[in-house]
Amino acid sequence: MSVDPMAGDVDSIRRLAQVLEQRSISVDTAGDSISTAASSATSSVWEAASRTAFTSKAQELETQVGRVSSRIENVAVALSEYAAKLDQIQTDARTVRAAQLRNDQDIASNARTLDRLNSADDEDSMTKVVTASALGVAYQTTKLALDRSWTDLVARRQSADTAVVAKLHGDAVLGTPPPSAATVNGMSDTAFLAWLAGQPADALPRIGLDKAVADRLGQIKDPQVIAAWWNSLGGADGKGSSAKHSDVQQALVSGIPLLIGNLNGVAYWARDKANRSTLESQVKTATGEDAVAYENIKTALGKFPSVALVTLKPDHPPLAAVALGNLDTAENVTYVVPGMNSDTPNTTVVERAAHNLKIRQGMWSDESTAVVAWLNYRTPGGPPAVLHGDMARAGAERLGDDLAGFNATRGDTKGHLNVVAHSYGTTTSSITLAERDYGVDNWVSAGSAGIERDIPTAADIHADHVYVAQAPRTIGDDGLFGTKGDGWSWMGQMGSMTRHDPASPSFGGTYLPTAGVPRDPDMHGVTTHDPLANSDTRPNSYGYFDRKTESLDNLARATTGSFPTK
């Protein structure tokens, strides 16, 4: 599509260039202040050993500030030069446009004259016709010349636009260019991670957008490698904390948040910071269902205290994992794996279930706890998808990656690890734990949609203890046809044709009662398949994770080592 040579506000571009030039000067001034401070820190006024570290860091910062100032100035110069070119192009365009308008008027006037002369009978009409025809030819010749001039102006404008875009995307403005795919693919995992950590902080945002870098990072499958690298960057502070960590760790969090936020092996405080940064960007740009999901995730972060966004994968809708409690230090950690219709547009539902469990765990144990509302896989919306295992197998792989990442991040300090799953989440998580031992202490199934038959018994699940909570099976929830209970789990078990019931005695799990304790108002029975049901509009309905239920109490007991085992 052809550009308009007259488009654009030259004065605004010049003002922006002037503002940036002043910003460059201000940054330079700040750099001079850093240099002065470093120069003033002589041994005569500062004898502590930290003086050397301060002066070294000040020199490094001064260099980075100088690069930032230079890049801002380069943007200002590029915009100033562009404004000058654009001003001349627009001036020439206005001249050509005015000439075209006059020429068009002359052509129209001459055409009217010819029409009048051709119908006249006087003797001079032929002479006048010849004269008018000659003028018409001249006017048409002028029109062609003016059209060529306009075409040249379009080309000049396109050239100017291309040139300024190239400068704004060039190394002088954006800094160090990303490496080629061949370069990073040729590096070992250790060499690549060392290279990444060694990049200047102001170059990281550009590097982080490069597909070759993202792909190479994704090729590192062992979270132990990532954890060792991340911990080495913290020096004496190791993996660090939100309040105390190294400049390199902060630079990576700020510079490449999308990569760091989902990198298993990185400390969870860093992933939270990185993912919150990504979330803010997505909230501003997402539309439709994705926008609803991001807003719901943002709401979830402010709903309860000590909430961390430990996973945020932009997708349609996005995937996420929200931790209640400090996942870096908690002595008892539980991953809650939800079932069908559990996605990020409903983040707060799964988060509330996790919160209820965390609060009840505190009634049974003095250990510090963290509970993860794990929405990091695509769940089925209902039949027929819920009757098939494709989503469960894909989710099982993602859960395994995250559990391995947790083990790598925490190392010898991981404490107790639990997985509590509901509905289709039991199908998903059982596959994960049947395939590999992740050091899980307790696996708890609630309202299972069925376990695949190639996992015949509880002994085939790699967990020290296996518990099963199953409300009475009914036709419909909330006593639609009489007895209240779980009206949907049995349909997943039978309808799939490939699964069996983990609550059956032959499976061998420890059964957790859910029917409620008579005359105990804090031990209601489960009346529905839902994880949460009790509300002002459903005062007599209770899901597996609702407060004041025997089910929630037993889930908490099972995950704190407080329930008798077989």
C-alpha positions in Angstrom: 0.0 0.0 0.0 1.4 3.4 -1.0 2.2 5.8 1.8 1.0 9.4 2.0 4.1 11.8 1.8 2.1 14.4 3.7 1.2 12.2 6.7 2.8 12.7 10.1 3.3 15.5 12.7 6.8 16.8 12.3 6.6 19.1 15.3 5.7 16.2 17.6 8.6 14.1 16.3 10.9 17.0 16.9 9.6 17.5 20.5 10.1 13.8 21.2 13.6 14.0 19.9 14.3 17.0 22.2 12.8 15.2 25.2 15.0 12.2 24.5 18.1 14.4 24.1 17.4 15.9 27.6 16.9 12.3 29.0 20.2 11.3 27.6 21.9 14.3 29.3 20.2 13.4 32.6 21.4 9.8 32.4 24.9 11.1 31.6 24.7 13.3 34.7 23.7 10.3 36.8 26.7 8.4 35.4 29.0 11.2 36.3 27.6 11.1 39.9 28.3 7.4 40.1 31.8 8.0 38.8 32.3 10.8 41.4 31.1 8.6 44.2 33.5 5.8 43.1 36.4 8.2 42.9 35.6 9.6 46.3 35.7 6.1 47.9 39.4 6.1 48.5 41.2 4.0 51.1 41.8 7.1 53.2 38.1 7.6 53.8 36.9 4.0 53.5 39.0 1.2 54.9 36.4 -1.6 54.9 36.8 -4.5 52.5 33.5 -3.7 50.9 35.1 -0.6 49.3 36.6 -2.7 46.6 33.2 -4.3 45.8 31.5 -0.9 45.8 34.0 0.7 43.4 33.9 -2.3 41.1 30.1 -2.3 41.0 30.1 1.5 40.5 32.4 1.2 37.5 30.2 -1.6 36.1 27.1 0.5 36.6 28.8 3.6 35.1 29.5 1.6 32.0 25.9 0.4 31.7 24.6 3.9 32.3 26.9 5.1 29.5 25.5 2.6 27.1 21.9 3.5 28.0 22.7 7.2 27.5 24.2 6.5 24.2 21.2 4.5 23.0 18.8 7.2 24.1 20.9 9.8 22.2 21.0 7.6 19.1 17.2 7.4 19.2 17.0 11.2 19.5 19.4 11.8 16.6 17.5 9.3 14.4 14.2 11.0 15.1 15.7 14.5 14.6 17.1 13.4 11.2 13.8 11.8 10.3 11.9 15.0 11.2 14.1 17.1 9.0 13.6 14.7 6.0 9.9 14.5 6.7 9.6 18.3 6.9 11.3 18.7 3.4 9.2 15.9 1.9 5.9 17.5 3.2 7.0 20.9 2.0 7.6 19.5 -1.5 4.4 17.5 -1.3 2.4 20.6 -0.5 3.9 22.3 -3.5 3.2 19.4 -5.9 -0.3 19.0 -4.5 -1.1 22.8 -5.1 0.3 22.5 -8.7 -1.8 19.4 -9.3 -4.9 21.2 -8.1 -4.2 24.2 -10.4 -3.4 21.9 -13.3 -6.6 19.9 -12.8 -8.6 23.2 -12.7 -6.9 24.3 -16.0 -7.7 21.0 -17.6 -11.3 21.2 -16.6 -11.6 24.9 -17.8 -9.9 24.1 -21.1 -12.3 21.2 -21.6 -15.3 23.5 -21.1 -13.8 26.0 -23.6 -13.4 23.3 -26.2 -17.0 22.2 -25.8 -18.1 25.7 -26.3 -15.9 26.3 -29.3 -17.0 23.1 -31.0 -20.6 24.3 -30.9 -19.9 27.9 -32.1 -20.4 29.1 -35.7 -18.1 32.1 -35.8 -15.1 32.3 -38.2 -12.5 32.4 -35.4 -13.7 29.2 -33.7 -11.3 26.9 -35.6 -8.3 28.9 -34.7 -9.4 29.0 -31.1 -10.1 25.2 -31.1 -6.5 24.6 -32.3 -5.2 26.9 -29.6 -7.3 25.2 -26.9 -6.3 21.7 -28.1 -2.6 22.7 -27.8 -3.2 23.9 -24.3 -4.9 20.7 -23.4 -1.9 18.7 -24.6 0.4 21.0 -22.5 -1.9 20.6 -19.5 -1.8 16.7 -19.8 2.0 16.8 -20.2 2.2 18.8 -17.0 -0.1 16.4 -15.2 2.1 13.5 -16.1 5.2 15.4 -14.8 3.4 16.2 -11.6 2.2 12.6 -11.1 5.9 11.5 -11.5 6.9 14.1 -9.0 4.3 12.7 -6.5 5.5 9.1 -7.2 9.0 10.3 -6.4 7.8 11.8 -3.1 6.1 8.5 -2.2 9.4 6.8 -2.8 11.3 9.4 -0.7 8.9 9.0 2.1 9.1 5.2 2.0 12.9 5.4 2.0 12.9 7.8 5.0 10.4 5.6 6.9 12.5 2.5 6.2 15.7 4.2 7.2 14.4 5.4 10.6 12.9 2.0 11.4 16.2 0.4 10.6 18.0 2.8 12.9 15.5 2.3 15.8 15.9 -1.5 15.4 19.7 -1.4 15.0 22.4 -2.3 17.4 23.2 1.4 18.2 19.7 1.6 19.8 18.9 -1.9 21.0 22.4 -3.0 22.0 24.0 -6.4 21.6 22.3 -8.4 18.8 21.1 -11.9 19.7 23.4 -14.7 18.6 22.4 -16.8 15.6 20.7 -20.1 16.2 23.8 -21.9 15.1 25.8 -20.2 17.7 23.7 -21.0 20.7 22.8 -24.5 19.5 26.5 -25.2 19.3 27.0 -24.4 23.0 26.8 -26.9 25.8 24.1 -26.3 28.4 26.6 -25.0 30.9 28.3 -22.7 28.3 25.0 -21.4 27.1 23.8 -20.6 30.6 27.1 -18.9 31.5 26.8 -16.8 28.3 23.2 -15.8 29.1 24.1 -14.7 32.6 27.1 -12.8 31.3 25.1 -10.5 29.0 24.8 -6.8 29.9 21.5 -6.1 31.7 20.4 -3.6 29.1 20.9 -6.1 26.3 18.8 -8.9 27.9 15.3 -7.7 26.7 16.4 -7.9 23.1 18.1 -11.2 23.6 15.1 -12.6 25.4 12.9 -12.0 22.4 15.1 -14.1 20.1 13.6 -17.4 19.2 17.0 -19.1 19.0 17.7 -18.2 22.7 14.2 -19.4 23.8 14.5 -22.6 21.9 18.0 -23.3 23.3 16.8 -22.7 26.8 13.9 -25.1 26.3 16.4 -27.8 25.2 17.8 -28.0 28.8 15.6 -30.7 30.2 17.3 -31.3 33.5 16.1 -28.8 36.1 19.1 -29.8 38.3 21.3 -28.0 35.7 19.1 -24.9 35.9 19.1 -25.0 39.7 22.8 -25.3 40.0 23.3 -22.4 37.5 20.8 -20.2 39.2 22.1 -20.9 42.7 25.7 -20.1 41.5 24.6 -16.7 40.4 23.6 -15.7 43.9 27.0 -16.0 45.4 26.8 -16.4 49.2 23.0 -16.0 49.0 22.6 -19.0 46.6 19.2 -19.1 45.1 18.4 -15.8 46.9 15.1 -14.4 48.1 12.8 -11.6 47.2 14.5 -9.4 49.7 18.1 -10.5 49.1 19.5 -11.6 45.8 22.3 -10.8 43.3 22.4 -8.1 40.7 22.7 -10.8 38.0 19.6 -12.6 39.2 17.7 -9.4 39.2 18.9 -8.5 35.7 17.7 -11.8 34.4 14.3 -11.5 36.1 13.8 -7.9 34.8 15.4 -8.5 31.4 13.9 -11.8 30.2 10.8 -12.4 32.5 9.0 -14.6 30.0 11.9 -17.1 30.0 12.8 -17.0 33.7 9.1 -17.1 34.9 8.5 -20.7 33.7 12.0 -22.1 34.0 12.0 -25.1 36.3 15.0 -25.0 38.7 14.9 -21.2 39.2 13.9 -20.1 42.7 10.2 -19.4 43.0 10.6 -15.8 44.3 12.3 -15.0 41.0 9.6 -16.8 39.0 6.9 -14.8 40.8 8.6 -11.5 40.0 9.1 -12.4 36.4 5.6 -13.7 35.9 4.0 -10.7 37.5 5.9 -8.6 35.0 4.7 -10.7 32.1 1.1 -10.6 33.5 1.1 -6.8 33.6 2.1 -6.8 29.9 -0.6 -9.3 28.9 -3.3 -7.6 30.9 -2.7 -4.5 28.7 -2.8 -6.3 25.4 -5.0 -9.4 25.7 -8.5 -9.6 24.3 -11.5 -11.8 24.6 -11.3 -15.0 26.7 -7.6 -14.4 27.2 -8.2 -11.0 28.7 -10.7 -12.6 31.1 -8.2 -15.2 32.1 -5.4 -12.7 32.8 -7.7 -10.5 34.9 -8.8 -13.5 36.9 -5.2 -14.4 37.5 -4.5 -10.9 38.6 -7.4 -11.0 41.0 -6.2 -14.3 42.4 -2.9 -12.7 43.3 -4.6 -10.2 45.6 -7.2 -12.5 47.1 -5.1 -14.1 49.9 -1.8 -13.2 51.6 1.5 -14.7 50.5 0.4 -15.6 47.0 3.0 -16.2 44.2 2.5 -16.6 40.5 5.0 -19.5 39.9 3.9 -20.3 36.3 2.4 -18.1 33.6 2.5 -19.5 30.1 0.8 -17.2 27.5 -1.6 -19.4 25.5 -5.3 -19.3 24.5 -6.3 -19.2 27.3 -3.0 -18.9 29.3 -1.8 -21.6 31.7 -0.8 -20.8 35.3 0.1 -22.0 38.7 -0.6 -19.9 41.8 1.2 -20.8 45.2 -0.3 -19.9 48.5 2.6 -19.8 50.9 6.4 -19.6 50.3 7.3 -22.4 47.9 11.0 -21.7 48.4 10.9 -22.5 52.2 7.7 -24.3 53.1 8.2 -27.5 55.1 5.0 -29.1 53.6 4.1 -28.5 49.9 0.9 -29.7 48.2 0.1 -29.5 44.5 -3.7 -29.4 43.8 -4.5 -30.8 40.4 -8.0 -29.8 39.3 -10.3 -31.6 36.9 -12.6 -30.7 34.0 -13.6 -27.1 33.4 -10.7 -25.9 35.5 -8.8 -23.2 33.5 -7.4 -19.8 34.2 -10.6 -17.9 33.5 -11.7 -19.7 36.7 -8.4 -19.4 38.6 -10.0 -18.1 41.8 -12.1 -21.2 42.1 -9.1 -23.5 42.3 -7.2 -21.0 44.4 -10.1 -21.0 46.9 -10.0 -24.8 47.1 -6.2 -24.6 47.7 -6.7 -21.9 50.4 -9.3 -24.0 52.2 -6.9 -26.9 52.2 -4.0 -24.8 53.4 -6.0 -23.4 56.3 -7.2 -26.9 57.4 -3.7 -28.3 57.2 -2.7 -25.7 59.8 -5.2 -27.4 62.2 -3.3 -30.7 61.9 0.3 -29.6 61.7 2.7 -27.0 62.9 4.8 -27.2 59.7 4.9 -24.2 57.4 2.8 -25.0 54.3 2.4 -24.0 50.7 -0.4 -25.1 48.4 -0.2 -24.8 44.7 -3.4 -24.2 42.6 -2.0 -25.9 39.6 -3.7 -24.8 36.4 -0.7 -25.6 34.2 -2.5 -28.0 31.8 -5.4 -28.0 29.4 -8.5 -29.6 31.0 -11.5 -31.1 29.2 -14.7 -29.1 29.2 -16.8 -32.2 29.6 -17.9 -35.2 27.5 -16.6 -36.5 25.2 -13.1 -35.1 26.0 -13.3 -36.0 29.6 -13.7 -39.7 28.6 -10.5 -39.7 26.7 -6.9 -39.7 28.1 -5.2 -37.3 25.6 -5.4 -34.3 27.8 -4.5 -36.3 30.9 -1.3 -37.6 29.2 -0.3 -34.1 28.1 -1.0 -32.7 31.5 0.8 -35.6 33.2 4.0 -34.6 31.4 3.7 -31.0 32.4 3.0 -32.0 36.1 6.1 -34.2 36.0 8.2 -31.3 34.8 7.0 -29.1 37.6 7.5 -31.7 40.3 11.0 -32.4 39.0 11.5 -28.6 39.0 10.4 -28.4 42.6 12.7 -31.1 43.7 15.6 -29.4 41.9 14.8 -26.0 43.3 14.5 -27.2 46.9 17.1 -29.9 46.8 17.7 -31.4 50.3 15.4 -28.9 51.9 12.2 -29.9 50.1 10.4 -31.3 53.2 7.1 -33.1 52.5 5.6 -33.2 49.0 1.9 -34.0 48.3 -0.3 -34.2 45.3 -4.1 -33.8 45.8 -6.1 -34.3 42.7 -9.8 -33.9 41.9 -11.9 -35.6 39.1 -10.0 -35.7 35.8 -7.0 -34.4 37.8 -6.7 -37.8 39.4 -6.4 -39.4 35.9 -3.7 -36.9 35.0 -1.6 -37.0 38.2 -1.8 -40.8 38.5 -0.1 -41.1 35.1 2.6 -38.8 36.3 3.3 -40.7 39.5 3.0 -44.1 37.8 5.7 -43.2 35.3 8.3 -41.9 37.7 9.2 -41.4 41.4 9.2 -37.7 42.2 9.6 -38.3 46.0 5.9 -37.7 46.7 4.9 -38.5 50.3 1.1 -38.5 49.8 -1.1 -38.8 46.7 -4.8 -38.1 47.3 -7.6 -38.8 44.9 -10.9 -37.0 45.4 -14.0 -37.7 43.2 -11.9 -39.6 40.7 -12.9 -39.6 37.0 -11.1 -43.0 36.9 -7.5 -44.3 36.9 -6.2 -45.9 33.7 -6.3 -49.7 33.9 -2.6 -50.0 33.2 -2.2 -48.5 36.7 -3.9 -51.5 38.5 -3.2 -50.8 42.1 -2.0 -48.1 44.6 1.4 -49.8 44.7 1.9 -48.7 41.0 1.8 -45.1 42.0 5.1 -43.7 43.3 3.9 -42.2 46.6 4.6 -43.3 50.1 0.9 -43.2 50.9 -2.2 -43.3 48.5 -5.5 -42.0 49.8 -8.9 -42.0 48.1 -11.9 -39.8 48.9 -15.1 -40.7 47.1 -18.6 -39.4 48.0 -21.6 -41.7 47.5 -22.3 -42.2 43.8 -25.7 -40.8 42.7 -27.6 -39.9 39.6 -27.1 -36.2 39.5 -25.6 -33.9 42.2 -27.4 -32.6 45.3 -29.9 -35.4 45.5 -31.5 -34.8 42.1 -33.0 -38.3 42.3 -32.8 -38.9 46.0 -29.5 -39.7 47.8 -27.1 -36.8 47.8 -23.5 -37.3 46.6 -21.2 -37.3 43.6 -23.2 -37.7 40.5 -20.4 -37.5 37.9 -17.2 -39.3 38.9 -18.7 -42.7 38.1 -19.6 -41.6 34.6 -16.0 -40.8 33.9 -14.9 -44.1 35.2 -17.5 -46.2 33.2 -17.8 -44.0 30.1 -14.1 -44.0 29.3 -14.1 -47.8 28.9 -10.3 -47.7 29.8 -10.4 -46.7 33.5 -11.2 -48.2 36.9 -12.3 -46.9 40.3 -9.5 -46.1 42.7 -12.0 -46.3 45.6 -12.5 -50.0 45.0 -10.9 -52.2 47.6 -8.9 -54.0 45.0 -7.0 -50.8 44.2 -5.6 -50.8 47.7 -5.7 -47.1 48.6 -6.6 -45.8 52.1 -10.2 -44.7 52.0 -11.0 -41.2 53.3 -14.6 -40.7 54.6 -16.6 -37.9 53.0 -20.2 -38.6 54.1 -20.1 -36.3 57.1 -20.4 -36.8 60.8 -24.0 -36.7 62.2 -24.8 -33.7 64.4 -21.4 -32.2 63.8 -21.9 -28.8 62.0 -18.2 -28.7 61.1 -18.3 -32.1 59.3 -20.8 -31.9 56.5 -20.9 -34.6 53.9 -20.1 -34.1 50.2 -23.3 -33.6 48.2 -21.9 -32.9 44.7 -18.9 -33.7 42.4 -17.8 -30.0 42.4 -14.6 -29.1 44.3 -16.5 -26.1 45.9 -20.3 -25.8 46.1 -21.3 -24.2 49.4 -22.6 -20.6 48.9 -25.5 -18.3 49.8 -27.3 -19.6 46.8 -26.5 -23.3 47.6 -26.4 -23.3 51.4 -26.9 -27.1 51.7 -24.4 -28.1 49.0 -20.9 -29.2 49.7 -18.0 -30.1 47.5 -14.8 -32.0 48.3 -12.8 -28.8 49.2 -15.6 -26.8 51.0 -15.0 -25.7 54.5 -16.8 -27.5 57.3 -16.7 -30.8 55.5 -15.4 -34.2 56.6 -13.8 -34.4 53.1 -11.6 -31.3 53.5 -10.6 -32.3 57.0 -9.5 -35.7 55.8 -7.7 -34.2 52.8 -5.8 -32.0 55.3 -5.0 -35.0 57.6 -3.8 -37.1 54.7 -1.4 -34.4 53.5 0.0 -33.7 57.0 0.6 -37.3 58.0 -2.3 -37.2 60.5 -4.6 -39.9 59.0 -4.0 -43.5 59.8 -2.6 -45.5 56.9 -2.8 -49.1 55.9 
